[in-house]
Amino acid sequence: MTPGSALFIVSAVLCLAGAVTTVVSRSPVRAAMGLLGTILGIALLFLKLRAEFLSAIQLIVYAGAVVVLFVFVIMLLGTDAGSEPESEARSKIAPPLAGGMFLAFATALFGLLGGAIKTPTAFTVPSPDHGTIEAVGTEMFQNTLVPFELTTALLIVAVVGAIAVGRGRQGQKPNQRVIKNPQDFYVGPVMERDNVSQPEPKESV
Amino acid sequence: MIDLFIALSPLLTVGFGGLLLMLAEALGKPANNTGMSPDGAVVVDAGAGRSEELGLLATVILFSGAASSMGVWLADPATLGVELVSPWLQVDRYSLFFSFILCISGGLCTLLGGGYLEEHKIDRGEFFTLVVFSTVGAIALGFAGDLLTVFVALETMSLGVYCMIGLRRSSPRAGEAALKYFLLGSFAAAIMMFGAALLYAATGHTDLAGIGAFVGGLGGEASGETAMVIVGMLLMLIGMAFKISAVPFHMWAPDAYEGAPTPTTSFMAAAVKTAAFAVLLRILLIAFGDPRLMSWGAGWPPVMACLSVLSMTIANVIAGRQSSVKRMLAYSSISHAGYLLMGVCAAMRLPEEASASVMFYLAGYCISTIGAFGALILCGSRGKEAVSYADLAGIGRRHPAAAAAFALFVISLAGMPPTAGFFGKLYVFRATIDAELYSLAIIGLLNSIVGAYYYMKVLVFMYMREPIPGAPIAIPMRSSMVVSALIIAAALVVAIGVLPGALLEMAAVAAAALS
């Protein structure tokens, strides 16, 4: 076994173990850590492919920003947010059925691809500057400029959609908080200095 | 260079129009000058109370997108230097035909939204921006000639729709619908991505023409590449079957359609499905257009035929048993996906005739289904959406105009003359029979008879039933925007139904550009 294939096996196992942890674990923190494992594994896979720049970006953006954001949200909501008591009415057949279908599918996939894995497509040997910042930049802003520009629409939709979904509940008269004086903007414990006109603090939303 | 911008003008018009819409929303006159609503509450909502003007602006933007598609069509895109953006975006008459349909559908949906959102107290400006940018994604999906642009465009379109479903935050059902569609849709996108990766690994190409050329040169013997191409193709097809909501990948559709605000539902049923069919046909005919992959023994036709038969039969059987009209229309849109897949199947032997028939069907189906949902919107009013058959009882006597519009669109969906739906069905069946797929055509015919049952049920309730005494009666809303959307849709349905030749000729020209 060459060091390269050892690195591949380690990173692949890390990816898969992380992915399984993310899906299976009941604690959100553990799931986030599983995701972190997957991301690290993918960064290692990029290294193996000599895409050092992508590997660094993967670590900075995903491990550095996305997972941290997840952990922040978990901290804000509390670690037990979203976990609900085991429901009694859970189907007895569905999990084994889904698992069986997945196994059948995976077997068929690997059976079909067995021959292909032995004779992989011969790609052209990458140039020496493959994976450098310059090469990635040329690829992104010159060769694939059109899809890159198209992602602007994707990002706008994501931002506008986040606002549309994330903004407060509207059209719900009974529970709607109508803010009549600026003091009510404060959620949380009302300080002595805020407490000018209204004696009792509002209950938090 | 300027030629290229002209060629891309459908995409650019709608995209920059969307930016303009956002500016108009942010900088336009607020609902009132003080920033306080009449009851003294602070208004922190830029688009609130202005859904009519924003909806009108969005409609104008989308209709001008349709007009520019027509302009580029007439100017002949091949002379406009479009090879500069190829293979990422293929500007040909095929994609222009779809961008025209998509812009018209989007424009009708924003018209419906302008009336609906205000009536149902969710007048939020974001809705229109989301429709416009989702349409940008849908148009780009029609243009896409490379797996990379296919994925980016598909995500742009879907992301907007997920958020449009969840717009009504107060309704748990809308939340459920949005989450269900989001999870299953992302899963489908991941499956499709896996297929794309396998295709790239096997062929070394991401552009559809390159994949097609490689697959064509593979030769007959079973090799590793052939296996990878077939698995990759199947995974891609699964991803697209999710988007067109073909059985057995339809589980999300009824819940998502029912939980979403009705203008969103009509956008999903029309634009999303049309764009998915545009890319499905292009991928099947360009990337997998090899004679062996198009054969009945070793290619995609049997897969498409199975999906088609399942979609038609199962959706029709379930649709007949619904008590909610909105849910019935959701199942009806699944069954229409089945009829369309029948046409896709026929493309194995007659690529041009069958694609032209599918494109014609899509045009008629989009307008009819938006009209049917729009008529459903019109029949309900504040606080009470008309969703069940019982709500429609006696509408024909109390509000003949609304009922007449509903009846026209339902007749078109059922495929009866003289409407657009009739000729759509006629051409798809003719293509299927010409392609010698007789059993498929017979199953389709039987299904359209079953389908007529539940469409007629709407007419029976509207014209021959009276509401149960004491039951709350749905009062139709008053909105000039919804009414104008219905008038435009009805005019188009009748126009296509009376003079189908012109549109069919356009579809044939467009289909010829594909191959």
Interface residues (C-beta under 8 A of the other chain):
Chain A: L109 L112 L113 G115 A116 I117 K118 T119 P120 T121 F123 T144 V146 P147 L150 T151 A153 L154 I156 V157 A158 V160 G161 A162 I163 A164 V165 R167 G168 R169 Q170 G171 Q172 V178 I179 K180 P182
Chain B: G15 G18 L19 M22 D39 G40 A41 V42 D45 V85 W88 L89 H120 K121 I122 R124 E126 F127 T129 L130 F133 S134 V136 G137 A140 D146 L148 T149 V152 A153 E155 T156 L159 G160 Y162 C163 M164 G166 L167 R168 R169 S170 A178 L198 A201 A202 T203 G204 A222 S223 G224 E225 A227 M228 I230 V231
